[in-house]
């Protein structure tokens, strides 16, 4: 009887937690729902209070108008198309560099033994305490001397030199893999690079997916770095283009702003839905071994 009562209490506790999380998720979804709803409204409906949640009439043409808004400034080419192309180029290069560089560095910290490894890892983690604004001026001066200002290079080349957070995440995942696998591969004559590429990497796909997703989201949504380094409209990413869209011609109408914002946010949401299984698995299995 006591066990049954305890089980019922646990079920009630789990149910209460799920209820609270469900209510909080609804609260966090309200801005997203309002943005999508407003993107289908007329300009008059978008400004009324209290807000109208279901548009009437349903203005699907807002997306086409937002997509082509200001195309006369770029020779008839839709600015959003150019911004999206630039963002994809930067994201692909940054994600590729992030996955390759961080996986190699994390493997060295987790699976190899070399003098000063733990001290070097501690110093690497300490760099997480340094905010980006502190580095803006010296980095800008460095990239200017390289002749990179005005190009995409400052946005993706640093990703090929690894980062503390991703190194820590992958290192913890690598340490959860039994060392016996590496030792067995060595006995079979496999080199260290072979162990890394043929034994360890196939087992770390969930963690690599998490690193790739974080890198894509960070690069896609980055506003400050493109604002610093990109000078011509033809090189702007979506983050800069969306801000310009809001301010050009005295400010675009609110319903078109919401349509443009929805188009910018949609790829990240779609990507998460397709990779959520790998994302949750990578987060859940990282850090199991200290």
N, C-alpha and C positions, 0 to 999 in steps of 0.2 A: 504493500500500500504506500509505503514511504517512497519507494522507487518510482511508483506511478505518479505520485504528487510532484516529485522532483522533476520528472520528465515533462509534466504539464507546465511547470514553472519555466522550464527551459524553452518550451515551445512558445509560451506567452512572451518571454523575454525576446526571443528571436523575432516573433511577430511584431512586437513593439518597435524593435530596431528597424525592421523593414518598413514599417509604417512611417517612422520619422524620416528615414532616408528617401522614401517615396515622396513625402511632402516637400522635403528640401529640394529634391530634383525638380519638382514642379515649379518651385520658386525660381530656381536657376534657369529654367527653360522659358520663363515668361519673356525676358528680353529677346530671345531668339525667335519665339513665336510672334511677338509684336513686329520684329523686323521683317519676317517673311510675310506676315499679313499686310503690313504697310506697303510692301513692294508691289502688291496687286491692287492698291487703292488708287482713286483719283486724288489730285492734289487737295481738293476740298475735304475729302474724307480723312486724309492723313493729318489734318490740322485740327479736327474737332476734339472736344473733350466733354464727357469721357470718351475714350477711344472706341472705335468700331472694330471689332475683332474679325468679323466676316465681311470681306469687301463686297460691295454691291453698287455698281457692276464690277465684274472680275476683269481687271485690266492686265491681261497677260502681255500686252504690247509694251508695258513699261520696261521689260528686260531688253527688248530690241532697241528702244529709245535710249536707255542707259548705256548699252553696248556701243552705240554709234554716236553718243553725245560728244561733240567737239572734234569729229573726224576731219572737219575742214582744216584744222590746224596742222594735220599730218598728211596732207595731200590726198585726202579721201579715204585713208586707212583708219579703221576703228582704233582709237587709242587703247581701249581695253584689250584688244588682241595683241598689240605690241607689248603692253605691260605684262600680260599673261605669258607671252613667249619669253620675255626677259626673266620673269620669276621662275619659270620652269628650267631655263638654262642654269641659273644660279643654284636652284635647289638640287638638280641632278648632279652637278659638279660638287656641291657641298656635301650632299648625302654620301656620295661615293667616297670622297676623301675622309669623311668622318668615320664611316664603317671600316675602311681599310686601315687607317692610321691608328684608331683607337683599339681595334682588335689586336694589332701587332704589339703595341705598347703594353696593353693589359696582359697579354700572354707572357711578356717578359717579366712583368711584376708578379704574376701569379704562379708560373710554372718553371721559371728558370731561377737558378741561384747564382748571384754575382755580388761582389763586394759593394756595400753601400746601397743595396736594393731597397731596404726598408726606409733608410734616410731619404733616398730619392723619392720614394712613394709619399712620404710625409710632406716633403717640400712640394710635390705635385698637388697634394690635397690642399696645402696652404694657399695655393694660387686661387682657389675658389673664393677666398675671402677678399680678393681684389676686384672691385666693381669695374665694369667696362668704362664708365665715365672717367675714371682715373687714368685709363690708358688711351683715351681718345686723342689727346694732343700729341703724345710721342708716336702713336701709330699713324696718325695723319701725316706727321712730318716724315716718317719712314717711307710710307707709301708714296708720298709726293716726290721724294728723292728717287724712288724706283720708277717714277713716271706712270704709276698705276691709277692715280686719281682721275676720275672720269671713265674708268673701265670697270668691268665686273670682277677683276682680280682681287681687290681687297675684300670682296664678299665671299669668295670661295677658297682661295689659296690657304688662308689660316686654318680652314677645316682639315687640311691634310697634315697638320702638325699635332693632332690629338687634343683632347681637353680633359680636365681633371674629373668632371662628373662622369663622363662616359667611360673613362679609364677605370674609375672606381666601380661602376656598375658591372662592366665586363669582367673585371678582376674577381669580384665576388662570385660571379657565375662560373668562371674558370676554376676557382678553388673548390667548388662543389663537385667537380668531375674527379673521380678517383684517379690517383696517380698511377695505379696499377695499369691503366690503359696506356699511358705513355711508356711505362717500363716494358710492357709487352711489345709495343711497337719498336722500341729500341732493340730488344732481343731479336726481332725479325729483321733488323738491319735498316730500320727507317731513320732518316736524318731528323734533326730538330725541326727543320722547315716542313718536312713531310708529316711529322706528328701534328704540327700546327694546322696544316692545310687539309690533311686527310682524316685526322682523328678528332681534333678538338673543334674545328670550325663547323663540321656537320652537326655536332651536338649543341652548338650555341646559336642556332638559328632563331629561337625565341628572343634571346637577349639582343642579338644583332637587329632583329626587327624593331625592338623597343628603341634602340639607339638611332636607327634610321628614321623612325617615326618622330622622335624628339627633334632630330636634326631638320627634318622636313618642315615641321611645324615652326621651329624657331627661325628658319631661313625664310619661309613663306610669309610669316607675320612680321619679320624684322622691319622696323621703320627707321631707327636711328642710323644704322650703318649706311643704308642706301642714301639717306638724306645727307650724310657727310661726303660720300664719295662719288655719287652720280650727279652730273651737272647738266646733261642734255636730256630733253624730254624723251628722245628716242631710246634712252638707256634706262628709264625709270622702271622700277618694279611695281607690282600691284599696290603695295603699301603706300608708296609715294604717289602713284597715280590716283588712288582713291582720295587721298588728301587734296590733291589738285582738283579732282572732280568736284569736291565739296566747295571749293573756293572760287572756281573759274566762273566768269560771267556773273559775278555778284553772288554766286552760290547756286548750285543746282537744286531743283525742287526736291522736297523731302522724300517723296515717293520714288524718285529716280535714285536718290542717294541710298535708300534702303534696297532697291533692286541691285545696284552696283555692289553694295556690301554683302548681299546674299550670294552673288556670284563669286566674290572673293573668298567667303567663308566655306562655300559648298565643297570645294575639293578636299579641304582638311577633314570635314565631317564624313564625306564619302570614304576617304582613305582610312579613317579610324574604324568605320563599320566593316570594312574588308579585312582589317588587320587586328581587330579587337581580341580575337582568340590568341594570336601570337603575343599581343601586347600584355594581356593579363597573365599568360603563362610565363613570359619573360620577367615581369615584375614579381610574380609569386615565387619563382625559383631562384631569383638573384638574392644574394646575401644570406644564404642558408648556412654558409660556413665562414667564420670570421678570419 
